[in-house]
């Protein structure tokens, strides 16, 4: 079990997986509480469109993708606060728009573009040390941002009307949180892929919600489940020779299934 730790590629993967396993569920708790799980899918499609746009305009990939994802986030927030359309419908509209624009741009591009698909289906075992540093900076920045916004974010997530009555700017909180979520999802795509990012955002938080009613307890359990799933998943992938991202997701899914079984009926 310990001999695998001598390999640098496994060391990099383990460090990155643990960091993401603890930090993404911290955001995911608010995603689950606020029913924003569909938002990450819309951002993934916007990232794909941003990639195609970057290839077409020959601009730096990461800044272009992040800028486009933030632009889509601003459009979603603006639409939500200008209309009475349900949030999932608004997000679905922009998801379809980004998907259509991405397909159109890919059709304009000449030749096969391997970077487009590599960006969305990243491999955590292929990370370099500079990628690990990027993960560390991402996770530290996102954690500090969530902690700085904690009280306002909690008030808006639990009781929006009361938060507004107390003077909290719900629009500003929504905007900052969704931009943070968009940046984290976009940066994580190239590193670990959209499937693992979405799983780490949702599965540990859903598991925690089944096991506790306390919000702080939910955060604690979600981060623990995310970290354990990352560690166990990497070792499972090593033992059975399977894809690391898929193994991490399946371990997290097993935690979720166990929480469903152990949950006491209301």
Wavefront OBJ file of the C-alpha trace (Angstrom):
o trace
v 0.000 0.000 0.000
v 2.858 2.363 0.807
v 5.087 1.479 -2.160
v 2.912 3.464 -4.568
v 3.779 6.642 -2.641
v 7.313 6.521 -4.030
v 6.032 7.436 -7.484
v 5.921 11.207 -8.155
v 2.812 10.954 -10.360
v 0.887 9.322 -7.496
v 2.171 11.894 -5.001
v 0.926 14.721 -7.235
v -2.418 13.021 -7.775
v -2.890 12.313 -4.067
v -2.097 15.882 -2.993
v -4.408 17.350 -5.640
v -7.226 14.889 -4.931
v -7.158 15.545 -1.184
v -7.103 19.328 -1.681
v -10.026 19.193 -4.110
v -11.762 16.578 -1.974
v -11.844 18.966 0.989
v -12.412 22.301 -0.795
v -15.008 21.400 -3.439
v -17.491 19.942 -0.897
v -17.174 23.183 1.102
v -18.650 24.946 -1.929
v -20.856 21.969 -2.736
v -22.746 22.266 0.560
v -24.073 25.631 -0.590
v -24.669 24.281 -4.105
v -26.857 21.482 -2.710
v -28.614 23.749 -0.202
v -29.395 26.336 -2.888
v -30.254 23.733 -5.553
v -27.603 24.923 -7.995
v -26.261 21.534 -9.120
v -27.436 22.222 -12.682
v -25.264 25.351 -12.752
v -21.997 23.383 -12.953
v -23.235 21.666 -16.108
v -23.998 25.028 -17.700
v -20.507 26.252 -16.809
v -18.979 23.115 -18.344
v -20.763 23.879 -21.605
v -19.668 27.498 -21.406
v -16.088 26.304 -20.887
v -16.363 24.163 -24.004
v -17.592 27.188 -25.954
v -14.772 29.284 -24.467
v -12.263 26.676 -25.616
v -13.608 26.743 -29.157
v -13.580 30.547 -29.086
v -9.975 30.523 -27.867
v -8.934 28.194 -30.696
v -10.770 30.316 -33.247
v -9.342 33.645 -32.045
v -5.913 32.180 -31.128
v -6.033 33.617 -27.613
v -4.635 32.152 -24.339
v -6.846 29.208 -23.361
v -7.315 29.546 -19.608
v -8.001 33.326 -19.478
v -10.449 33.028 -22.391
v -12.333 30.124 -20.839
v -12.552 31.777 -17.417
v -13.636 35.100 -18.927
v -16.365 33.414 -20.966
v -17.567 31.381 -17.949
v -17.754 34.538 -15.834
v -19.645 36.293 -18.644
v -22.200 33.466 -18.736
v -22.488 33.633 -14.941
v -23.197 37.367 -15.092
v -25.835 36.755 -17.767
v -27.515 34.067 -15.638
v -27.570 36.272 -12.536
v -28.882 39.240 -14.546
v -31.657 37.124 -16.061
v -32.618 35.611 -12.710
v -33.056 39.034 -11.141
v -34.820 40.578 -14.161
v -37.410 37.844 -14.674
v -39.574 35.477 -12.636
v -38.459 32.405 -14.532
v -37.337 29.525 -12.230
v -33.579 29.237 -11.769
v -33.287 25.779 -13.342
v -35.059 27.021 -16.481
v -32.776 30.057 -16.789
v -29.690 27.885 -16.341
v -31.068 25.410 -18.908
v -31.571 28.221 -21.425
v -27.942 29.336 -21.132
v -26.727 25.730 -21.161
v -28.501 25.183 -24.483
v -27.177 28.501 -25.798
v -23.587 27.638 -24.865
v -23.900 24.120 -26.275
v -25.223 25.450 -29.565
v -22.558 28.148 -29.784
v -19.827 25.626 -28.957
v -20.965 23.197 -31.666
v -21.183 26.059 -34.173
v -17.660 27.253 -33.379
v -16.229 23.721 -33.539
v -17.801 23.366 -36.966
v -15.993 26.524 -38.095
v -12.619 25.249 -36.828
v -10.544 23.226 -39.270
v -9.165 19.828 -38.291
v -9.266 17.804 -35.076
v -8.861 19.804 -31.869
v -7.570 17.405 -29.168
v -7.182 20.232 -26.633
v -10.952 20.705 -26.502
v -11.605 17.208 -25.206
v -8.478 16.976 -23.049
v -9.656 20.091 -21.206
v -13.025 18.550 -20.333
v -11.803 15.023 -19.558
v -8.661 15.704 -17.548
v -6.579 12.963 -15.933
v -5.576 13.538 -12.315
v -2.649 11.107 -12.672
v -1.175 13.242 -15.444
v -0.811 16.406 -13.351
v 2.563 18.146 -13.222
v 3.895 19.920 -10.127
v 2.834 23.300 -11.556
v -0.710 21.897 -11.803
v -0.520 20.845 -8.150
v 0.472 24.392 -7.188
v -2.476 25.699 -9.203
v -4.791 23.322 -7.336
v -3.335 24.475 -4.002
v -3.848 28.152 -4.877
v -7.388 27.440 -6.139
v -8.369 25.528 -3.022
v -6.826 28.065 -0.634
v -8.463 30.961 -2.467
v -11.887 29.316 -2.625
v -11.781 28.297 1.039
v -10.789 31.780 2.190
v -13.495 33.331 -0.001
v -16.205 31.051 1.381
v -15.089 31.719 4.951
v -15.081 35.485 4.320
v -18.616 35.265 2.893
v -19.792 32.659 5.389
v -22.370 34.612 7.399
v -23.941 36.382 4.421
v -23.872 33.232 2.306
v -25.453 31.184 5.080
v -28.222 33.734 5.640
v -29.081 33.919 1.931
v -28.946 30.121 1.550
v -31.109 29.306 4.581
v -33.674 32.137 4.535
v -33.319 34.567 1.650
v -36.193 36.916 2.613
v -34.969 37.258 6.186
v -31.421 37.897 4.955
v -32.671 40.732 2.741
v -34.674 42.159 5.659
v -31.486 42.136 7.747
v -29.737 44.259 5.116
v -27.805 41.543 3.283
v -27.388 42.199 -0.437
v -28.664 38.925 -1.859
v -27.784 39.951 -5.411
v -24.158 40.621 -4.486
v -23.901 37.362 -2.526
v -25.400 35.427 -5.445
v -23.028 37.053 -7.895
v -19.877 36.479 -5.848
v -20.748 32.873 -5.041
v -21.658 31.955 -8.619
v -18.492 33.585 -9.961
v -16.466 31.609 -7.396
v -18.254 28.417 -8.441
v -17.701 29.175 -12.139
v -13.985 29.843 -11.658
v -13.483 26.684 -9.565
v -15.344 24.487 -12.043
v -13.523 26.014 -15.024
v -10.057 25.716 -13.485
v -10.746 22.149 -12.368
v -11.883 20.990 -15.815
v -8.396 20.775 -17.301
v -7.007 19.181 -14.150
v -9.539 16.465 -13.342
v -12.414 16.747 -15.826
v -16.033 17.797 -15.504
v -17.303 14.419 -14.246
v -15.012 14.369 -11.197
v -15.577 18.064 -10.457
v -19.363 17.654 -10.476
v -19.136 14.505 -8.353
v -16.928 16.171 -5.737
v -19.277 19.139 -5.578
v -22.436 17.070 -5.096
v -21.866 13.560 -3.710
v -20.131 14.415 -0.389
v -22.623 17.225 0.281
v -25.609 15.009 -0.512
v -24.152 12.333 1.782
v -23.719 14.845 4.599
v -27.255 16.123 4.189
v -28.566 12.612 4.779
v -26.585 12.252 8.004
v -27.107 15.549 9.837
v -29.489 18.480 10.092
v -26.829 20.865 11.394
v -25.307 23.070 8.700
v -21.862 23.061 10.328
v -22.138 19.311 10.747
v -23.034 19.037 7.086
v -19.930 21.010 6.104
v -17.689 18.885 8.346
v -19.063 15.553 7.098
v -19.005 16.672 3.450
v -15.327 17.671 3.636
v -14.433 14.421 5.428
v -16.291 12.317 2.864
v -14.671 14.236 0.004
v -11.180 13.779 1.416
v -11.663 10.075 2.230
v -13.247 9.388 -1.163
v -10.259 10.974 -2.891
v -7.704 8.935 -0.938
v -9.563 5.613 -1.107
v -10.490 6.145 -4.755
v -6.866 6.627 -5.797
v -5.818 3.453 -3.983
v -8.742 1.512 -5.479
v -7.674 2.652 -8.946
v -4.125 1.462 -8.164
v -5.218 -1.949 -6.842
v -7.635 -2.706 -9.681
v -5.914 -0.804 -12.504
v -8.931 1.396 -13.217
v -9.380 5.083 -14.046
v -8.659 7.225 -10.976
v -11.467 9.744 -11.485
v -14.045 6.988 -11.901
v -12.775 5.178 -8.781
v -13.011 8.356 -6.676
v -16.564 8.931 -7.899
v -17.626 5.357 -7.138
v -16.188 5.503 -3.611
v -18.042 8.787 -3.007
v -21.185 7.157 -4.411
v -20.791 4.260 -1.962
v -20.654 6.759 0.905
v -23.851 8.319 -0.442
v -25.618 4.935 -0.710
v -24.544 4.107 2.852
v -25.958 7.444 4.039
v -29.289 6.658 2.366
v -29.425 3.293 4.137
v -28.378 4.697 7.522
v -30.619 7.773 7.347
v -33.433 7.692 9.848
v -36.890 8.137 8.298
v -38.557 11.449 9.221
l 1 2 3 4 5 6 7 8 9 10 11 12 13 14 15 16 17 18 19 20 21 22 23 24 25 26 27 28 29 30 31 32 33 34 35 36 37 38 39 40 41 42 43 44 45 46 47 48 49 50 51 52 53 54 55 56 57 58 59 60 61 62 63 64 65 66 67 68 69 70 71 72 73 74 75 76 77 78 79 80 81 82 83 84 85 86 87 88 89 90 91 92 93 94 95 96 97 98 99 100 101 102 103 104 105 106 107 108 109 110 111 112 113 114 115 116 117 118 119 120 121 122 123 124 125 126 127 128 129 130 131 132 133 134 135 136 137 138 139 140 141 142 143 144 145 146 147 148 149 150 151 152 153 154 155 156 157 158 159 160 161 162 163 164 165 166 167 168 169 170 171 172 173 174 175 176 177 178 179 180 181 182 183 184 185 186 187 188 189 190 191 192 193 194 195 196 197 198 199 200 201 202 203 204 205 206 207 208 209 210 211 212 213 214 215 216 217 218 219 220 221 222 223 224 225 226 227 228 229 230 231 232 233 234 235 236 237 238 239 240 241 242 243 244 245 246 247 248 249 250 251 252 253 254 255 256 257 258 259 260 261 262 263 264 265 266
